[in-house]
Amino acid sequence: MDFLDKLNSPQRKAVTAGTGPVLVLAGPGSGKTRVLTQRVAYLIASEGVRPYQILAVTFTNKAAREMEHRVQELLGEEATQGMMLGTFHAICARLLRREAEHLPLESNFVIFDADDQERIVKSVIREFNLDEKRFRPAAIHGSISKAKNDLLGADDYPITNYRDEVVKRIFTEYQKRLIASNAVDFDDLLVYTARLLEDNPSVREKYARRFVHVLVDEFQDTNIAQYTLVQHLSSAHKNIFCVGDPDQSIYRWRGADWRNVHRFEQDYPDAQVILLEQNYRSRQNILDAAMSVIDRAQNRRKKKLFTDRGAGEKIFFYEAPDDYAEASFVVDSIAQLVASKQHEPGDCAVMYRTNAMSRLLEEAFLAARLPYRLVGAQRFYGRREVKDIICFLRLVHNPADEASLDRVINVPPRGIGEKTLATLHLVARQNNLSAGTVLLDLARGSDSPFWSQFTGRAALPLADFGATFANWKAAAPALTVPELFERIVSDLNFKDYIDDQSEEGEDRWDNVQELKRLAQDYTTRTLEEFLENIALVSDQDTIAEGNVPTLLTLHAAKGLEFGAVFIVGLDDGIMPHSRSFDDPEAMEEERRLFYVGITRAKDRLYLLRAVQRGGRGYGEEQLPSRYLEDLPAELIQGRSRTGRSLRPRESQTTWSSVSRATGTPPSEPRAARVIETRFRAGTRVKHASWGEGIVLDSRIDGDDELVDVVFESVGIKRLAASLAKLSVI
């Protein structure tokens, strides 16, 4: 038990806590992963708990793998055998396959991803002849998902207006189609498991007795369904150990409810509550800035974050003249940090409120010819060619998978159009069968009882594909996952279909080969395991390694850390987002989101905003984020740099070339050359499109002159002199 000696006092108290409920409120960077890991090791090594008696739940596969690896490092590789460790969704999928007899599903059910789910909703909307602009599929599915997270089914869906009535109708049909496809969505994994445990006391007792200890990571991110699950699974022994921080609850939009932390304290009044306040990640100035922001939040238990790492540098604030200059400042500053060897490229991150804000940043990196990593772009598993192959495999595993069939029935093109597909579904519904079952039967040609219901032009390609499909299904039991993969790709001539010898075509084929490499890991495992692991992978699980800066949203940054962090877009309406202004609960979450971003930084934190956004010379003026006023002035440097842009910089090709640059660049960006105004108030000018006008005001902003002009034709316009080409009359 030497590992206990390396823990601070609150950590040791949490790791060695006795039986009963325990709530650990862990500040950012306070070692919660270490506490969870060593709690598991302590239970096994000191308390005599067997691994199979432990259930440990995380929110990403990456976190689960890390926890398992750390326990094995402490106790040996055999230590975790039999322990149920994984994400909520993965664990629920495992339990549901074991208990499928209690479900309206077969044990080989498939898990529909977000694209599949939205496609079914869109299909239902069209079938009901509803206006897709008024009832957007993504929004309707979001309402369905929220209901499921609150353990509400279609029958229980509350109706207060006409939209609710429509959602309920779509919800009912959506669920019917999932069941008909022998499929579940992500939310169903939680709902079915919660209901299974609620409605079947013997099943609940079996698992609650087995799991003597239940441990939950990121407890503040649980929803009602997840909270209900852990209550059921810990109901026999009451040894529930939850680690979380309500100050870092930022996933309300996907059902997370930070109030579960308060519910825990109410439901378990005798629980031990332990605060982890010592931070091992950030400098004290960064922590003080974070606390100045989060201490203004409502209804929270305050923590005093402290560190032994020293005060560190002050937080650098830069107010750029526009969003182009903001992006340039980021790239220039990272280049200087790398060139001066203060940070590696991969130790730097740029964070923003919405994905759309990455565009100008990407352009700035590309203009500088410097590589970067973008998190949250098109996921590997969402790429067209990858998704197609996965859908073919899903069909072989489960012919009732309607979403997969609809996607690939004409891939590569084989003459099966929308009308033929609609007829196939109609015939299937009339005979109370899945479309996949009808398709397989059509492989028999005119001997099939369904043959006569299609025109000859439609029946032939259906029968042809049905025969290929039937051959795969018959061969699958004797083939490994990579062998089946190769068989499908070969039979489809898939390479000829996607690789048109262009660079894009080669990239598409490379993606297929990458998926094949993943399949090789399943030579001795089942197709079911392969498909399930792909379905449950998260964005953070797919973050690639590499020594380049990372661009990501503040939401995606949770759980990560970087030496130097740049948070851009600190304007009111962006951070906090304008759609949160009228919702106090949403505004609280926006504050927590900013707090999460700040606490990702270890050594340096840069906060940036732009005076104007939306285009050079034509952008709208922005107000500073209200959160900037929460930061103590003594923690900030750089306010005097308002409007100053960066010196020109030579183009580079790699981050290694930056670090090899001769000489040591200055640690702070230099001001641009000084330019003088050309236009004065009262001067009459002429514009090529808007005609004559009078200058109201003019000022230098960065490397340009901003001119306010009142035109007789269009009124007042703010123009960049270098672009507007005004002539003095």
C-alpha positions in Angstrom: 0.0 0.0 0.0 3.0 2.3 -0.6 0.9 4.3 -3.1 -1.1 5.8 -0.2 2.0 7.7 0.9 1.9 9.9 -2.2 -1.6 11.2 -1.5 -2.4 14.4 0.2 -4.6 14.2 3.3 -8.0 14.7 1.6 -7.1 12.3 -1.2 -6.1 9.7 1.4 -9.3 10.2 3.3 -11.3 9.6 0.1 -9.3 6.5 -1.0 -9.5 4.9 2.4 -13.1 5.9 3.2 -15.1 3.1 4.8 -18.4 1.6 3.7 -21.5 3.7 2.8 -22.0 6.5 0.4 -19.1 8.9 -0.3 -19.2 12.1 -2.3 -15.9 13.6 -3.4 -16.1 17.1 -4.7 -12.9 17.4 -6.7 -11.7 20.8 -8.1 -10.0 20.8 -11.5 -6.5 19.3 -11.5 -6.9 18.0 -8.0 -6.1 14.3 -8.8 -9.6 12.8 -9.0 -8.5 10.1 -11.5 -5.7 9.2 -9.0 -8.3 9.0 -6.2 -10.7 6.8 -8.2 -7.9 4.5 -9.4 -6.4 4.1 -6.0 -9.8 3.7 -4.4 -10.3 0.6 -6.6 -6.8 -0.6 -5.8 -7.3 -0.1 -2.1 -10.6 -2.0 -2.1 -9.0 -5.0 -3.8 -5.6 -5.0 -2.0 -6.6 -3.9 1.5 -10.4 -4.6 1.9 -10.5 -8.0 0.2 -13.0 -6.9 -2.4 -13.0 -9.2 -5.5 -12.7 -7.4 -8.8 -16.0 -8.8 -10.1 -17.7 -7.1 -7.1 -16.7 -3.7 -8.4 -18.5 -1.5 -10.9 -16.7 1.6 -12.0 -18.4 3.9 -14.5 -16.7 6.6 -16.6 -17.8 9.0 -19.3 -15.3 8.0 -22.0 -13.6 4.8 -23.1 -10.3 6.6 -22.8 -10.9 7.3 -19.1 -11.9 3.7 -18.6 -8.7 2.4 -20.3 -6.6 4.8 -18.2 -8.2 3.7 -15.0 -7.7 0.0 -15.8 -4.1 0.6 -16.8 -3.3 2.5 -13.6 -4.9 -0.2 -11.4 -2.9 -2.9 -13.2 0.3 -0.8 -12.7 -0.4 -0.8 -8.9 -1.6 -4.4 -8.5 -0.6 -6.3 -11.6 -2.4 -7.2 -14.8 -4.6 -9.9 -13.1 -6.1 -7.4 -10.7 -8.8 -6.1 -13.0 -10.1 -9.4 -14.4 -13.8 -9.7 -13.8 -14.3 -6.0 -12.8 -17.0 -4.2 -14.8 -15.4 -1.0 -15.9 -16.5 1.3 -18.7 -18.9 4.0 -19.8 -22.5 4.1 -18.8 -23.5 3.2 -22.4 -21.1 0.3 -22.7 -22.0 -1.2 -19.4 -25.7 -0.8 -20.1 -25.3 -2.5 -23.5 -23.5 -5.4 -21.8 -26.3 -5.8 -19.2 -29.1 -5.6 -21.9 -27.5 -8.3 -24.1 -27.4 -10.6 -21.0 -31.0 -9.8 -20.1 -32.5 -9.5 -23.6 -35.4 -11.9 -22.7 -36.9 -9.0 -20.7 -36.8 -6.6 -23.6 -38.7 -6.0 -26.8 -35.4 -6.8 -28.6 -33.2 -9.6 -29.6 -29.7 -9.9 -28.0 -28.0 -9.0 -31.3 -29.6 -5.5 -31.3 -27.6 -2.8 -33.0 -26.9 0.7 -31.7 -27.9 3.5 -34.0 -25.6 6.5 -34.0 -26.6 10.2 -34.3 -26.8 10.1 -38.1 -29.1 7.0 -38.0 -31.3 8.5 -35.4 -31.8 11.8 -37.3 -32.4 10.0 -40.5 -35.3 8.0 -39.0 -36.8 11.1 -37.5 -36.6 12.8 -40.9 -38.3 9.8 -42.6 -41.1 9.9 -40.1 -41.6 13.7 -40.5 -41.8 13.2 -44.3 -44.3 10.3 -43.9 -46.5 12.5 -41.7 -46.3 15.2 -44.4 -44.9 17.7 -41.9 -43.0 20.9 -42.8 -39.2 20.1 -42.2 -38.4 23.7 -41.8 -41.0 24.1 -39.0 -40.2 20.7 -37.4 -36.5 20.3 -37.9 -35.4 16.7 -37.5 -32.4 17.6 -35.2 -34.6 19.7 -32.9 -37.4 17.0 -32.8 -34.8 14.3 -32.0 -33.4 16.6 -29.3 -36.8 16.8 -27.6 -37.1 13.0 -27.8 -33.6 12.6 -26.4 -34.3 15.0 -23.5 -37.5 13.1 -22.6 -35.6 9.8 -22.5 -32.9 11.2 -20.3 -35.7 12.1 -17.9 -37.0 8.6 -18.2 -40.1 9.6 -20.1 -41.4 7.4 -22.9 -43.6 8.3 -25.8 -46.8 7.5 -23.9 -45.7 9.8 -21.0 -44.5 12.7 -23.2 -46.1 15.9 -21.7 -48.3 18.0 -24.1 -48.6 21.7 -23.5 -48.9 23.0 -27.2 -49.2 21.8 -30.8 -45.5 21.2 -31.2 -45.6 18.8 -28.2 -48.4 16.9 -29.9 -46.3 16.5 -33.0 -43.2 15.5 -31.1 -45.3 12.8 -29.3 -46.6 11.4 -32.6 -43.0 11.3 -34.1 -41.6 9.9 -30.8 -44.1 7.0 -30.9 -43.4 6.1 -34.6 -39.6 6.6 -34.1 -39.6 4.1 -31.2 -41.7 1.6 -33.3 -39.1 1.8 -36.1 -36.2 1.3 -33.7 -37.8 -1.9 -32.3 -38.7 -3.1 -35.8 -35.0 -2.6 -36.7 -33.9 -4.5 -33.6 -32.1 -1.4 -32.7 -31.6 1.1 -29.9 -30.3 4.7 -29.7 -27.8 5.9 -27.1 -30.6 7.0 -24.8 -32.4 3.7 -25.0 -29.3 2.0 -23.6 -29.9 3.9 -20.4 -33.7 3.9 -20.4 -34.1 0.2 -21.1 -31.5 -0.7 -18.3 -33.2 1.7 -15.8 -36.6 0.2 -16.5 -35.2 -3.4 -16.5 -33.9 -2.8 -13.0 -37.0 -0.9 -11.9 -39.6 -3.5 -13.2 -37.7 -6.7 -12.5 -36.8 -7.0 -8.8 -35.0 -10.3 -9.3 -32.7 -8.8 -12.0 -32.1 -5.7 -9.9 -31.2 -7.9 -6.8 -28.8 -10.0 -8.9 -26.7 -7.1 -10.0 -27.1 -5.0 -6.8 -25.9 -8.0 -4.8 -23.0 -8.6 -7.1 -21.7 -5.0 -7.1 -20.5 -4.5 -3.5 -19.0 -1.2 -4.6 -20.2 1.2 -7.3 -17.8 4.0 -8.3 -18.9 6.9 -10.6 -16.6 9.4 -12.3 -17.7 12.9 -13.5 -20.8 12.6 -11.4 -21.9 16.2 -12.2 -22.4 15.2 -15.8 -25.0 12.4 -15.1 -28.6 12.8 -16.2 -31.7 11.5 -14.4 -31.6 8.1 -16.1 -27.9 7.6 -15.1 -28.5 8.7 -11.5 -31.4 6.3 -11.3 -29.2 3.5 -12.7 -26.5 3.9 -10.1 -29.1 4.1 -7.3 -30.5 0.7 -8.4 -27.1 -0.9 -8.9 -25.9 0.2 -5.4 -29.2 -0.5 -3.7 -28.1 -3.7 -1.8 -24.9 -2.5 -0.2 -25.2 1.3 -0.4 -21.4 1.5 -1.1 -21.7 4.3 -3.8 -18.6 6.4 -4.3 -19.1 9.4 -6.6 -16.5 11.9 -7.7 -17.5 15.2 -9.4 -17.5 18.9 -9.4 -20.8 20.9 -10.0 -18.6 23.8 -11.1 -17.6 21.8 -14.2 -21.1 20.7 -15.2 -21.3 22.0 -18.8 -23.4 19.4 -20.7 -26.9 20.6 -19.9 -27.7 20.5 -23.6 -27.3 16.8 -23.7 -29.2 16.0 -20.5 -26.6 16.4 -17.7 -28.0 17.7 -14.5 -25.6 19.2 -12.0 -28.3 19.1 -9.4 -27.7 15.3 -9.1 -24.9 16.3 -6.7 -27.5 17.9 -4.5 -29.9 15.0 -4.9 -27.1 12.7 -3.8 -26.7 14.7 -0.6 -30.5 14.6 0.0 -30.9 10.9 -0.8 -27.8 10.0 1.3 -27.8 12.4 4.3 -25.2 10.2 6.1 -22.8 10.4 3.1 -19.2 11.5 3.7 -18.5 14.6 1.7 -14.8 15.2 0.9 -13.3 18.3 -0.8 -10.2 18.1 -3.0 -8.9 21.6 -3.3 -5.2 21.3 -4.0 -4.5 21.7 -7.7 -1.6 20.0 -9.3 -2.1 21.5 -12.8 -2.2 25.3 -12.8 -0.3 28.2 -11.5 -1.9 30.2 -8.7 -2.7 33.2 -10.9 -4.7 31.0 -13.2 -6.6 29.5 -10.2 -7.3 32.9 -8.7 -8.7 34.1 -12.0 -10.8 30.9 -12.3 -12.2 31.4 -8.7 -13.0 35.1 -9.4 -15.3 33.9 -12.2 -16.9 30.9 -10.6 -17.4 32.4 -7.1 -20.1 34.6 -8.7 -22.1 31.5 -9.5 -25.3 30.8 -7.6 -26.1 27.9 -5.2 -22.7 26.3 -5.0 -20.4 25.0 -2.4 -17.3 27.1 -2.5 -13.9 25.6 -2.8 -10.6 27.4 -2.3 -8.2 26.1 -5.0 -4.5 26.3 -4.2 -1.3 25.0 -5.6 2.3 24.5 -4.7 3.4 25.5 -8.3 3.8 29.2 -7.5 2.0 32.3 -8.9 3.3 32.1 -12.4 2.8 34.7 -15.1 -0.1 37.1 -15.2 -2.9 36.4 -17.6 -2.4 38.0 -20.9 -5.4 39.9 -22.3 -5.4 41.1 -26.0 -8.2 43.1 -27.6 -7.8 42.7 -31.4 -9.3 45.2 -33.8 -11.2 42.4 -35.6 -11.5 38.6 -35.7 -8.8 38.3 -38.4 -6.3 40.0 -36.1 -7.4 37.9 -33.2 -6.6 34.7 -35.2 -3.3 36.2 -36.3 -2.3 37.0 -32.8 -2.9 33.4 -31.7 -0.8 31.9 -34.4 2.0 34.5 -34.0 2.1 34.0 -30.2 2.2 30.2 -30.4 5.0 30.5 -33.0 7.0 32.7 -30.5 6.4 30.4 -27.6 7.7 27.5 -29.7 10.6 29.4 -31.2 11.7 30.6 -27.7 11.4 27.0 -26.5 8.9 28.0 -23.8 6.4 25.4 -25.1 6.2 22.6 -27.5 3.5 23.1 -30.3 1.4 20.2 -28.9 1.4 21.9 -25.5 -0.7 24.8 -26.9 -4.4 24.9 -27.3 -6.9 27.4 -28.8 -10.4 27.2 -27.4 -13.7 28.8 -28.6 -17.4 28.8 -27.8 -18.7 27.4 -31.1 -17.2 25.2 -33.9 -17.8 27.9 -36.5 -15.1 30.0 -34.8 -12.4 27.6 -36.0 -12.6 28.8 -39.6 -10.5 32.0 -39.2 -8.1 30.2 -36.9 -7.6 27.5 -39.4 -7.0 30.0 -42.2 -4.4 31.8 -40.0 -2.6 28.5 -39.4 -2.8 27.6 -43.1 -1.5 31.1 -44.1 1.5 30.6 -41.9 1.9 27.1 -43.3 1.9 25.6 -39.8 0.1 22.4 -38.9 -2.6 22.0 -36.3 -5.1 19.5 -35.0 -8.8 20.3 -35.1 -11.0 18.5 -32.6 -14.7 18.1 -33.3 -14.5 18.2 -37.1 -15.8 15.3 -39.1 -15.3 12.3 -37.0 -13.5 9.3 -38.6 -16.5 7.1 -38.0 -18.8 9.6 -39.6 -17.0 9.8 -42.9 -19.1 8.6 -45.8 -17.0 5.6 -46.9 -16.3 4.4 -43.4 -20.0 4.7 -42.4 -21.0 2.7 -45.6 -18.7 -0.3 -44.7 -19.9 -0.2 -41.1 -23.5 -0.3 -42.3 -22.9 -3.3 -44.5 -21.4 -5.1 -41.5 -24.3 -4.0 -39.3 -26.8 -5.5 -41.9 -25.0 -8.8 -41.9 -25.2 -8.8 -38.1 -28.8 -7.7 -38.0 -30.8 -7.8 -41.2 -33.6 -5.8 -39.5 -31.4 -2.7 -39.3 -33.6 -0.4 -41.4 -31.3 2.7 -41.2 -28.3 0.7 -42.5 -30.3 -0.8 -45.3 -31.6 2.5 -46.4 -28.1 4.0 -46.5 -26.4 1.3 -48.5 -29.0 -0.4 -50.6 -27.8 1.6 -53.6 -24.1 1.7 -52.7 -22.4 1.4 -55.1 -25.2 2.4 -57.4 -27.2 -0.7 -58.6 -30.4 0.8 -59.9 -32.4 0.9 -56.7 -34.1 4.3 -56.5 -36.2 6.0 -53.9 -39.5 4.7 -55.4 -38.2 1.1 -55.3 -37.0 1.5 -51.7 -40.4 2.9 -50.6 -42.1 0.0 -52.2 -39.8 -2.4 -50.4 -40.7 -0.8 -47.0 -44.4 -0.9 -47.9 -44.3 -4.6 -48.8 -42.4 -5.3 -45.6 -44.9 -3.4 -43.4 -47.9 -5.1 -45.1 -46.4 -8.5 -44.3 -45.2 -7.5 -40.8 -41.6 -8.1 -41.7 -38.4 -6.1 -41.8 -37.3 -4.7 -45.2 -34.1 -6.7 -44.8 -36.0 -10.0 -44.5 -38.0 -9.3 -47.7 -34.8 -8.4 -49.5 -33.2 -11.7 -48.5 -36.2 -13.6 -49.7 -36.2 -11.8 -53.0 -32.8 -13.5 -53.7 -34.9 -16.5 -54.6 -36.2 -14.7 -57.6 -39.6 -15.5 -58.9 -40.0 -18.2 -56.3 -40.3 -15.4 -53.7 -43.9 -14.6 -52.8 -42.9 -10.9 -52.9 -41.6 -10.9 -56.4 -44.9 -10.1 -58.1 -45.2 -6.9 -56.0 -42.3 -5.2 -57.8 -41.9 -4.4 -61.5 -39.3 -6.4 -63.3 -37.1 -3.4 -63.5 -37.2 -3.0 -59.7 -37.2 -6.7 -58.7 -34.0 -7.7 -60.6 -31.5 -5.3 -58.8 -33.2 -6.1 -55.4 -32.8 -9.8 -56.0 -29.2 -9.3 -57.1 -28.3 -7.4 -54.0 -30.4 -9.7 -51.8 -28.3 -12.7 -53.1 -25.1 -10.9 -52.3 -26.5 -10.0 -48.9 -27.6 -13.6 -48.3 -24.2 -15.0 -49.2 -22.5 -12.7 -46.7 -24.9 -13.7 -44.0 -24.4 -17.4 -44.6 -20.6 -17.0 -44.6 -20.4 -14.7 -41.6 -20.4 -17.4 -38.8 -17.3 -19.1 -40.3 -15.4 -15.8 -41.0 -13.4 -13.6 -38.6 -14.3 -9.9 -38.6 -11.4 -8.9 -40.9 -12.2 -11.8 -43.3 -15.8 -10.7 -43.5 -14.7 -7.1 -43.9 -12.4 -8.1 -46.9 -15.2 -10.2 -48.4 -17.7 -7.3 -48.4 -15.2 -4.8 -49.8 -14.2 -7.3 -52.5 -17.7 -8.3 -53.5 -18.7 -4.6 -53.9 -15.6 -3.6 -55.8 -15.6 -0.9 -53.3 -12.1 0.4 -54.1 -13.1 1.1 -57.7 -16.2 2.8 -56.4 -14.6 5.3 -54.1 -11.0 5.7 -55.4 -11.3 7.7 -58.6 -7.5 8.3 -58.6 -7.9 11.8 -57.3 -6.3 12.9 -54.1 -9.7 12.9 -52.4 -10.4 9.4 -53.7 -7.1 8.2 -52.3 -8.0 9.7 -49.0 -11.3 7.9 -49.0 -9.7 4.6 -49.7 -7.1 5.3 -47.0 -10.0 5.7 -44.6 -11.3 2.3 -45.5 -7.9 0.8 -45.0 -7.7 2.4 -41.6 -11.0 0.8 -40.7 -9.6 -2.5 -41.9 -6.6 -2.1 -39.6 -9.0 -1.6 -36.7 -10.9 -4.7 -37.7 -7.6 -6.7 -37.5 -7.8 -6.2 -33.7 -11.0 -8.3 -33.7 -9.6 -11.4 -35.3 -10.4 -13.4 -32.2 -13.4 -11.3 -31.2 -17.0 -11.1 -32.4 -18.6 -8.8 -35.0 -21.0 -7.7 -32.3 -18.1 -6.5 -30.1 -16.6 -4.7 -33.1 -19.8 -2.9 -34.0 -20.6 -2.0 -30.4 -17.2 -0.5 -29.7 -17.5 1.6 -32.8 -21.0 2.8 -31.9 -19.9 3.9 -28.4 -16.7 5.7 -29.2 -16.7 9.4 -28.2 -15.1 12.5 -29.7 -12.4 12.6 -27.0 -11.6 8.9 -27.6 -10.6 9.9 -31.2 -8.3 12.8 -30.5 -5.1 12.1 -32.4 -1.7 12.4 -30.9 0.9 14.6 -32.5 3.1 17.6 -31.6 0.9 20.3 -33.1 -1.4 22.9 -31.5 -5.0 21.8 -30.8 -8.1 23.8 -31.9 -11.2 22.8 -30.0 -14.4 24.1 -28.4 -14.6 24.8 -24.7 -17.0 21.9 -24.3 -14.5 19.5 -25.9 -11.7 20.8 -23.7 -13.1 19.4 -20.5 -10.8 16.8 -19.0 -7.8 18.0 -21.0 -4.9 20.2 -20.0 -2.3 22.3 -21.9 0.7 24.4 -21.0 -0.6 27.4 -22.9 -4.3 28.1 -23.5 -5.8 30.7 -25.7 -9.5 31.4 -25.2 -10.8 33.5 -28.1 -14.2 35.2 -28.7 -14.6 36.8 -25.3 -17.4 39.1 -26.5 -20.9 39.3 -25.0 -23.1 37.3 -27.2 -20.4 34.7 -27.9 -19.2 34.0 -24.3 -21.8 34.0 -22.8 -23.7 33.0 -25.8 -26.6 35.2 -26.8 -29.1 32.4 -26.8 -28.5 32.0 -23.0 -29.3 35.6 -22.1 -33.0 34.9 -21.2 -32.3 31.7 -19.3 -30.7 32.1 -15.9 -29.9 28.4 -15.8 -28.2 28.5 -19.1 -26.2 31.7 -18.1 -25.0 29.8 -15.0 -23.7 27.0 -17.3 -22.0 29.6 -19.6 -20.1 30.8 -16.5 -19.1 27.3 -15.7 -17.9 26.8 -19.3 -15.6 29.8 -19.1 -14.3 28.4 -15.7 -13.6 25.0 -17.3 -11.6 26.8 -20.1 -9.5 28.8 -17.7 -8.6 25.7 -15.6 -7.3 23.8 -18.6 -4.2 26.0 -18.5 -1.1 24.9 -16.7 1.4 27.8 -17.1 0.0 30.4 -19.5 -3.4 31.8 -20.2 -4.3 34.2 -23.0 -7.8 35.8 -23.1 -8.8 37.4 -26.4 -11.6 39.4 -27.9 -12.2 41.4 -31.1 -13.6 44.9 -31.3 -15.3 43.9 -34.6 -16.5 40.6 -36.0 -18.0 39.6 -39.3 -15.7 40.9 -42.0 -12.9 43.4 -42.5 -14.2 46.9 -42.7 -17.8 45.8 -42.5 -18.0 44.0 -39.2 -20.2 44.9 -36.2 -18.8 46.3 -33.0 -18.8 43.9 -30.1 -19.1 44.4 -26.4 -16.5 42.7 -24.1 -17.7 39.6 -22.3 -19.2 40.4 -18.9 -17.0 37.8 -17.4 -13.9 39.8 -18.1 -15.1 42.3 -15.5 -14.9 39.5 -12.9 -11.2 39.2 -13.3 -9.1 41.2 -10.8 -7.0 43.8 -12.5 -3.9 42.8 -10.6 -4.0 39.4 -12.4 -4.1 40.8 -15.9 -1.4 42.2 -18.2 -1.8 43.5 -21.7 -4.9 45.8 -21.5 -2.9 48.6 -22.9 -2.5 46.7 -26.2 -6.0 47.4 -27.4 -6.1 47.5 -31.2 -2.4 46.7 -31.8 -1.7 44.0 -34.3 1.3 41.8 -35.0 4.5 42.3 -36.9 4.8 40.5 -40.3 6.2 37.1 -39.9 8.0 34.8 -42.4 6.0 31.7 -43.5 7.0 28.5 -41.9 6.3 24.9 -43.0 6.6 22.9 -39.8 6.7 23.5 -36.1 10.2 22.1 -35.9 11.4 24.8 -38.3 9.9 27.4 -35.9 11.9 25.9 -33.0 15.1 25.9 -35.0 14.8 29.6 -35.9 17.9 31.6 -35.3 18.0 34.0 -32.5 15.4 34.4 -29.7 12.3 36.2 -30.6 10.8 38.6 -28.0 8.5 37.0 -25.5 5.6 39.4 -26.4 4.3 40.4 -29.9 5.7 43.7 -31.2 3.5 46.5 -32.3 3.0 47.1 -36.0 4.5 50.1 -37.8 2.8 53.5 -36.9 0.5 54.8 -39.7 -1.3 58.2 -39.9 -4.9 59.0 -40.7 -5.7 60.2 -44.2 -9.3 61.3 -43.6 -10.5 64.0 -41.2 -14.0 64.7 -39.9 -15.9 66.9 -42.3 -14.0 65.8 -45.4 -16.2 65.1 -48.4 -15.4 61.7 -50.0 -16.7 59.5 -52.8 -17.3 55.7 -52.9 -17.5 53.7 -56.1 -20.9 52.2 -55.1 -22.5 54.6 -52.6 -21.5 57.9 -54.1 -20.7 61.0 -52.1 -20.5 61.2 -48.4 -19.0 63.1 -45.4 -16.5 61.7 -43.0 -17.8 61.7 -39.4 -14.7 60.1 -37.7 -11.5 58.3 -38.5 -9.1 56.3 -36.4 -6.1 54.0 -36.7 -6.9 50.4 -35.9 -4.1 47.9 -36.3 -2.5 48.3 -39.7 -5.5 50.1 -41.2 -7.6 53.2 -40.9 -11.3 52.9 -39.9 -13.5 55.7 -41.4 -17.1 56.4 -40.4 -18.9 58.0 -43.4 -22.5 59.2 -43.8 -23.6 58.6 -47.4 -26.7 60.3 -48.9 -27.7 56.9 -50.5 -27.2 54.4 -47.7 -26.6 56.3 -44.4 -23.7 55.7 -42.1 -21.0 53.1 -42.9 -17.8 52.1 -41.2 -15.1 51.3 -43.7 -11.5 50.1 -43.8 -9.7 52.7 -45.8 -7.4 50.1 -47.5 -10.4 48.3 -48.9 -13.0 51.0 -49.5 -10.9 53.1 -51.9 -12.4 56.4 -50.9 -11.4 59.4 -52.9 -11.4 62.9 -51.5 -13.6 65.4 -53.4 
